[in-house]
Structures are given as C-alpha cells and as structure tokens.
Amino acid sequence: MELTDTHSHLYEDEFKEDRDEVIQRLKEKHVTQVYLPNIDNESIDKMLQLYRSDKQLFHIMMGLHPTSVKEDYKEMVDLIWGRLSEEEICAIGEIGIDLYWDKTYLKEQTEAFEIQVDWAVRQGYPIVIHTRKAFEETFHSLKKFDKNKLRGIFHCYSGSKEIAEEIFKIGDFSIGVGGVLTFKNAGLAQVVKEIPLEKIVLETDCPYLTPAPYRGQRNESSYVYYVAEKLAEIKGVSLEEIAEATTRNARNIFGRKPFL
C-alpha cells in the first residue's frame, strides 16, 4: 500500500527538533510521496534543503502564498520566478486568494495569482490553489485562462458539492482532502461522499488541521493515513483501494512533465 501526502509543510520550524522521527513515522504509515508547497521567498531555502535530503520521497512547488502578498508582491513574485530553475519543480503553488482575515490586498492577491497561473499555463505546470472565503474571486481569475490548459488541485477543500462541480468545469482539477474530513461537525464528509474518487487527492497541510484522533496537536504527514481511513469509511471501500486511487490521482496531476 502506498499513500501520498499532496500538501505538507514539513520543512517548517515546527519540525526542527524531530524532523527525522517524523519522516520515519510517515514511512511506517506507508506514505511514499510527499509534496511540498512553497509559501514565500523566505521558505524556499528550507524547502529545498528538505527536498535535497531525499528526492525520491519529496517533491517541490514554487509559488507565493496569498497571505504573503503585500504591497511588494511584484518584487516577491519576481524573486520566486528567478528561482524556478534551481531544481525540478512539480507545480506552481501554493497560490490563490484568501479573504478570510483581511481584504486589504485583494487587488494585489488577484494580480499575483493571475501572474502565477500564467506561469503555469505557459510552461505546462499544474497549480495548487489556496482559496479561503474567495471561491467567486478565484473562479473569476481562472476563467480568464484556457480551461484546457488549467490543471491541479484545490487544496484544503471546504466548499459544497455544487462548488466542486464548478471547479471540475473550469479545468482539469481535483480537490485536496485533509484532516477536516475527520471533524464531526465540519460537513465535509457528506460533500465528499458525492464527489467521484478519481477527483480526490489526500493531504495533511501539516503542521495545521490535524485529523482525529490527534486533533489539537501538531499535524504531520503520517496522519494522512487517518484521512485515508475516513475516506474509505465514507466511500464504503477498503483502505487499500483509497490508497491506490488517490496516489494514482496525485501522479496523474504531478507526473506530467512541463513543456519547457
């Protein structure tokens, strides 16, 4: 059995003291592939260091996270663009629009998002999208691009079945499902039940959004196992079938080589 964590911030300082043990635990839970999204210019070196420690296990993305977008976003985007060629990346991410806490930089977030989507479209990369309280704004931006060239993941999905159906129409997208799926009152389980398995990938977003039975503690990539267990229960299939399907889905998204 092979599990894939399509969204892990394992390079962050929360794992500084015991990262080797965390990596050992994820291997014991059958996690064979871990995808690392970038946040901003300051996170790149930490991410690259982890990636270079095991290029068979880890895969990296490049992008500017929407909550890192400020007045200097053009400079930040240029800095990240300048580092795209340092290593073989698998996606542009995580990018998007986040209006949960603050709408001050909506214009800047939108422009940064569209610049980075354009990178992906022109170079053939998938995109990993962070959208929070901003589905309408995100859709508005994505509809400016050729849907036949858009592919990737809506990370940490929290929307309705109807929104998911809209996502699937605007490009070759899947939804990323993580610890929230195990929360009793989140309502995500009922939504995911109605979404085809071939449109779902697993993630942790560690160190955040820890699934039951460890909710409230630091999340880690090994806990994708518990998300897979919950998804198997919801879909009425075996854990092995979930592992096989979601790992295959991830490979289909990230495995296509860009045309550089």
C-alpha positions as CSV (number, residue, x, y, z in Angstrom):
1,M,0.0,0.0,0.0
2,E,1.2,3.5,-0.9
3,L,-0.2,6.7,0.4
4,T,0.6,10.2,-0.9
5,D,0.5,13.5,1.0
6,T,-0.1,16.1,-1.7
7,H,0.4,19.1,0.7
8,S,2.9,19.2,3.5
9,H,4.9,22.0,5.1
10,L,7.3,19.5,6.7
11,Y,10.2,21.9,6.1
12,E,8.7,24.4,8.7
13,D,10.4,25.2,12.0
14,E,7.7,23.3,13.9
15,F,9.5,20.1,12.9
16,K,13.1,21.4,13.6
17,E,13.6,19.3,16.7
18,D,12.3,15.9,15.5
19,R,12.1,16.0,11.7
20,D,13.9,12.7,11.2
21,E,11.5,11.0,13.6
22,V,8.5,12.5,11.7
23,I,9.9,11.2,8.4
24,Q,10.4,7.8,9.9
25,R,6.8,7.7,11.1
26,L,5.4,8.7,7.7
27,K,7.3,5.8,6.1
28,E,5.9,3.4,8.7
29,K,2.4,4.6,7.7
30,H,3.0,3.7,4.1
31,V,3.5,7.3,2.9
32,T,5.8,7.1,-0.1
33,Q,5.4,10.6,-1.7
34,V,5.2,14.0,0.0
35,Y,4.6,17.2,-2.0
36,L,6.0,20.4,-0.5
37,P,4.2,23.7,-1.4
38,N,6.2,27.0,-1.1
39,I,4.9,30.0,0.9
40,D,7.2,32.9,0.1
41,N,10.8,33.8,-0.6
42,E,11.9,33.1,3.0
43,S,10.6,29.5,2.9
44,I,12.4,28.4,-0.3
45,D,15.7,27.5,1.2
46,K,14.2,25.4,4.0
47,M,12.0,23.6,1.4
48,L,15.0,23.0,-0.9
49,Q,17.1,21.6,1.9
50,L,14.4,19.0,2.8
51,Y,13.9,18.1,-0.8
52,R,17.6,17.6,-1.4
53,S,17.7,15.2,1.6
54,D,15.5,12.7,-0.3
55,K,14.5,13.5,-3.8
56,Q,12.6,10.1,-4.1
57,L,10.3,11.0,-1.2
58,F,9.9,14.8,-1.5
59,H,8.7,16.9,-4.4
60,I,8.6,20.7,-4.5
61,M,6.4,23.5,-5.8
62,M,7.2,27.2,-6.3
63,G,4.7,30.0,-5.6
64,L,3.7,32.9,-3.4
65,H,1.0,32.2,-0.9
66,P,-1.8,34.7,-0.9
67,T,-1.5,35.6,2.7
68,S,2.2,36.6,2.0
69,V,1.0,39.1,-0.7
70,K,1.6,42.7,0.3
71,E,2.5,46.0,-1.5
72,D,5.8,44.5,-2.6
73,Y,4.2,41.4,-4.3
74,K,5.7,42.2,-7.7
75,E,9.2,42.1,-6.2
76,M,8.3,38.8,-4.3
77,V,6.9,37.2,-7.4
78,D,10.0,38.2,-9.4
79,L,12.3,36.7,-6.7
80,I,10.4,33.4,-6.8
81,W,10.3,33.4,-10.6
82,G,14.1,33.8,-10.5
83,R,14.4,30.6,-8.5
84,L,12.1,28.3,-10.6
85,S,15.0,26.7,-12.4
86,E,17.2,25.8,-9.4
87,E,15.6,22.4,-9.1
88,E,13.0,20.4,-10.9
89,I,9.6,21.5,-9.6
90,C,6.3,19.6,-9.9
91,A,3.8,22.5,-9.7
92,I,3.2,26.2,-9.1
93,G,1.9,26.5,-5.6
94,E,0.6,27.2,-3.3
95,I,-1.1,30.2,-4.9
96,G,-4.6,31.7,-4.7
97,I,-6.8,34.2,-2.9
98,D,-7.5,34.3,0.8
99,L,-10.1,36.8,2.2
100,Y,-10.7,35.1,5.5
101,W,-8.9,37.5,7.7
102,D,-8.4,40.6,5.6
103,K,-9.5,42.0,2.2
104,T,-6.9,44.8,2.2
105,Y,-4.8,43.2,-0.5
106,L,-7.5,41.7,-2.7
107,K,-6.2,43.6,-5.8
108,E,-2.6,42.5,-5.1
109,Q,-3.6,38.9,-4.3
110,T,-5.6,38.7,-7.5
111,E,-2.8,40.1,-9.7
112,A,-0.2,37.8,-8.0
113,F,-2.4,34.8,-8.5
114,E,-3.0,35.5,-12.2
115,I,0.7,36.1,-12.8
116,Q,1.5,32.7,-11.4
117,V,-1.4,30.9,-13.1
118,D,0.0,32.4,-16.3
119,W,3.5,30.9,-15.5
120,A,1.8,27.5,-15.1
121,V,-0.2,27.8,-18.3
122,R,2.7,28.9,-20.4
123,Q,5.1,26.2,-19.0
124,G,2.7,23.3,-18.6
125,Y,2.7,23.0,-14.8
126,P,-0.3,22.1,-12.6
127,I,-1.3,24.7,-10.0
128,V,-2.1,24.1,-6.3
129,I,-4.7,26.6,-5.2
130,H,-5.4,28.0,-1.8
131,T,-8.8,29.7,-1.7
132,R,-10.5,30.8,1.5
133,K,-13.7,32.8,1.5
134,A,-12.8,33.6,-2.1
135,F,-14.3,31.0,-4.5
136,E,-16.0,33.6,-6.6
137,E,-12.9,35.7,-6.9
138,T,-10.8,32.7,-7.7
139,F,-13.2,31.5,-10.4
140,H,-13.3,34.9,-11.9
141,S,-9.5,34.9,-12.3
142,L,-9.3,31.3,-13.6
143,K,-11.9,31.9,-16.2
144,K,-9.5,34.3,-17.9
145,F,-7.4,31.3,-19.0
146,D,-7.9,28.4,-21.4
147,K,-9.6,25.7,-19.3
148,N,-7.8,23.1,-21.5
149,K,-4.5,24.3,-20.0
150,L,-5.6,24.5,-16.4
151,R,-5.0,21.6,-14.1
152,G,-4.1,21.0,-10.5
153,I,-5.6,20.9,-7.0
154,F,-7.9,23.0,-4.9
155,H,-6.1,22.4,-1.7
156,C,-7.9,22.0,1.7
157,Y,-11.3,21.8,0.1
158,S,-14.1,23.2,2.2
159,G,-16.8,24.0,-0.3
160,S,-20.1,22.4,-1.4
161,K,-20.8,19.8,-3.9
162,E,-22.1,22.5,-6.3
163,I,-18.8,24.5,-6.0
164,A,-16.8,21.3,-6.6
165,E,-18.8,20.7,-9.8
166,E,-18.0,24.2,-10.9
167,I,-14.3,23.6,-10.2
168,F,-14.3,20.5,-12.4
169,K,-15.8,22.5,-15.3
170,I,-13.1,25.2,-15.4
171,G,-10.2,22.9,-15.7
172,D,-8.7,19.5,-15.0
173,F,-8.9,19.9,-11.2
174,S,-9.1,17.7,-8.2
175,I,-9.9,18.6,-4.6
176,G,-7.4,18.1,-1.8
177,V,-9.0,16.4,1.3
178,G,-7.3,16.5,4.7
179,G,-7.9,16.5,8.4
180,V,-11.1,18.5,8.2
181,L,-12.7,15.3,6.8
182,T,-12.5,13.7,10.2
183,F,-14.1,16.6,12.1
184,K,-17.5,15.6,13.3
185,N,-19.4,18.8,12.6
186,A,-17.5,20.0,9.5
187,G,-20.0,18.7,7.0
188,L,-17.2,17.8,4.5
189,A,-17.9,14.1,4.7
190,Q,-21.3,14.4,3.1
191,V,-19.9,16.6,0.4
192,V,-17.0,14.2,-0.4
193,K,-19.4,11.3,-0.5
194,E,-20.9,12.8,-3.6
195,I,-17.6,13.5,-5.4
196,P,-16.0,10.9,-7.6
197,L,-13.0,9.2,-6.1
198,E,-11.0,10.0,-9.2
199,K,-11.3,13.7,-8.4
200,I,-9.9,13.4,-4.8
201,V,-6.3,13.5,-3.5
202,L,-5.2,13.3,0.1
203,E,-3.2,15.9,2.0
204,T,-2.3,16.9,5.6
205,D,-1.3,20.6,5.3
206,C,0.9,19.8,8.3
207,P,1.6,21.2,10.8
208,Y,-2.0,22.5,10.5
209,L,-5.5,21.0,10.5
210,T,-4.7,17.8,12.4
211,P,-7.1,14.9,11.9
212,A,-8.9,12.9,14.6
213,P,-7.7,11.2,16.7
214,Y,-4.9,13.7,17.1
215,R,-6.9,16.9,16.6
216,G,-5.4,19.8,18.6
217,Q,-1.9,18.5,18.3
218,R,0.7,19.3,15.6
219,N,-0.1,17.6,12.4
220,E,2.4,15.5,10.4
221,S,2.5,13.7,7.1
222,S,2.0,10.2,8.7
223,Y,-1.5,11.4,9.7
224,V,-2.7,11.3,6.1
225,Y,-3.3,7.6,7.0
226,Y,-6.2,8.7,9.2
227,V,-7.7,10.8,6.4
228,A,-7.5,7.8,4.1
229,E,-9.2,5.7,6.7
230,K,-12.1,8.2,7.0
231,L,-12.4,8.4,3.2
232,A,-12.5,4.6,3.0
233,E,-15.4,4.6,5.5
234,I,-17.3,7.3,3.6
235,K,-16.9,5.7,0.3
236,G,-17.5,2.2,1.6
237,V,-14.3,0.7,0.1
238,S,-11.1,-0.7,1.5
239,L,-8.2,1.5,2.7
240,E,-6.0,-0.2,0.1
241,E,-8.4,1.0,-2.7
242,I,-8.4,4.5,-1.3
243,A,-4.6,4.5,-1.2
244,E,-4.3,3.2,-4.7
245,A,-6.8,5.6,-6.2
246,T,-5.6,8.8,-4.5
247,T,-1.9,8.0,-5.2
248,R,-2.8,7.4,-8.8
249,N,-4.7,10.7,-8.9
250,A,-1.7,12.5,-7.5
251,R,0.6,11.0,-10.0
252,N,-1.7,12.0,-12.8
253,I,-1.6,15.6,-11.6
254,F,2.0,16.0,-10.8
255,G,3.6,13.4,-13.1
256,R,3.2,15.0,-16.5
257,K,6.4,16.8,-17.5
258,P,6.1,20.5,-18.3
259,F,6.9,21.7,-21.8
260,L,9.9,24.0,-21.1
